[in-house]
Amino acid sequence: MSIVNGGGSRAQLNIVPNPQTASRPVLTSSDYARLEAATFEDLDLTNPMRTRVRAKLVEAKVVPGVAVAETVATLGSIVRYRIEGRMPERRMMQLQRGPAPNGQYLSVLTPIGLALLGQSAGDIVEAVLFDGARLTLELTAIDFQPEADIRRRIARTTPDGDGAGNNGPEAA
């Protein structure tokens, strides 16, 4: 079950990490910059998500894309998660709020997407609704992460598999 209305969530959540199972969120420097820009460009001053995004930016540990663990949900990642222990959902994390075909995308400018961004597989995040009700999100798996995919591609293109020493074709 997903809390979405026409591709974008309207439920308002106050994200509270569960200290026993959630770690400090990790954002790549690219994701941080894109999310920060979206705060000012895509969210108006009265949008309650604006303060939530800012809080996420303050709380997050920022690392270069090459250093992020492949178990962390980043922009472009395909994640599996559960809401309140229900059936797992599989979505691609995206920045835009537009409608998504077949609901296959999860915008990080929605409460659920923002809660999952930067978390690691296995983390449980507790979300508190404005009316005080609590919602538990479990990030069960990262099926694909763009940064890990880039590292794998680089490793395949080098003779020693470490991504170094490939200076292009040799002169004849």
Sequence and secondary structure as in RCSB ss.txt:
>XXXX:A:sequence
MSIVNGGGSRAQLNIVPNPQTASRPVLTSSDYARLEAATFEDLDLTNPMRTRVRAKLVEAKVVPGVAVAETVATL
GSIVRYRIEGRMPERRMMQLQRGPAPNGQYLSVLTPIGLALLGQSAGDIVEAVLFDGARLTLELTAIDFQPEADI
RRRIARTTPDGDGAGNNGPEAA
>XXXX:A:secstr
    BTTB    EEEEE TTT    EEEHHHHHHHHHHHHHTS TT HHHHHHHHHHHH EEE GGGS TTB  T
T EEEEEETT S EEEEEES  S  GGG EEETTSHHHHHHTT BTT EEEEEETTS EEEEEEEEEEE HHHHH
HHHHHHHSTTSSS S       
